[in-house]
Amino acid sequence: MIDNSIWTEKYRPQILDDYVGNDHIKKKFTEYIETNDPPHVLLYGKAGTGKTTLAKILANNTDSDTLYINASDESGVDIVRTKIKPFAAHVSFAKIKVIILDEFDYMTPNSQAALRNIMEQFSKLTRFVLTCNYHERIIEPIVSRCQIYEVFPPSRQEVAIHVAKLLQKEQITFNPEDIKVLVDSTYPDIRQLINSCQRNSSDGKLDVNRDEIIDSDFKLKLLKILTQKEKRDIFKSIRQLVADNHISDFSEIYKFLYDKVDEYAPTKIPHIITILAEGLKHDVFIIDKEIGFMDTIIKLITEL
């Protein structure tokens, strides 16, 4: 824990033991830290799942000089020439140098191309840790020079336990049902969850307006429709909900419907899971994903 009034920074893990989830990555990073010899690393995954935290833990727990750059702010070739290359080339008293390029998928292709030779030229003493949401935006010569790890969000249960401990440290009383609503509305973005907890905490209490959160969150509103609407109204309501929220990526919604199946179809779980699995499989290939999702909803409604 560090001295900061912003909870996401105050409780940002400083060592691997405090990091929640991704045990496969923690195991490898432990080796890198113990040998003080990390390779070039590329971390990718959804926003708020801990990529930057892992990068900083690796850098801060090795004998290294560290340069941190947020590539969404500094993405041009000039950054490579004026900041990255001079840092990689300078003499250091530490055993290695670590350059963290956060949100690396924002860097232009020309910047990435300029970086690849630097990664090779100074690899003996300088290591790069890259983070991104979309590794498809990174040129192949960069990808091939890195050890690649997908960062997965912890389970909802792990996240709920983690944030409950955080609230206890802040001496905030809470209702577990409020944490459940906040987790459901923000998952898998842990950063957003912690911010929501801080925003809704006052006078030593977590005070959550559940109805307001449900009405403002697409997934929770979808669940509410499935559990409360008359069967004949479900299709129309969900179709309108999708249109109003301009949804273009439904993969996370399929996973949410799977996680919550016991709440809206407790007696039809096997049938619903089969429907969701088919829908998710077709979602990968279909061009108009909204039509595919609504087709899944039609099949789901017939089982309710």
Secondary structure, DSSP 8 states (H G I E B T S, - for coil): --S-SSHHHHT--SSGGG--S-HHHHHHHHHHHHHT----EEEE-STTSSHHHHHHHHHHTSSEEEEEEETTT--SHHHIIIIIHHHHHS--SSSEEEEEEETGGGS-HHHHHHHHHHHHHTTTTEEEEEEES-GGGS-HHHHTTSEEEE-----HHHHHHHHHHHHHHTT-B--HHHHHHHHHHHTT-HHHHHHHHHHTEETTEE---HHHHHHH-HHHHHHHHHHHS-HHHHHHHHHHHHHHHT----HHHHHHHHHTHHHH-TT-HHHHHHHHHHHHHHHTT-S-HHHHHHHHHHHHHHH-
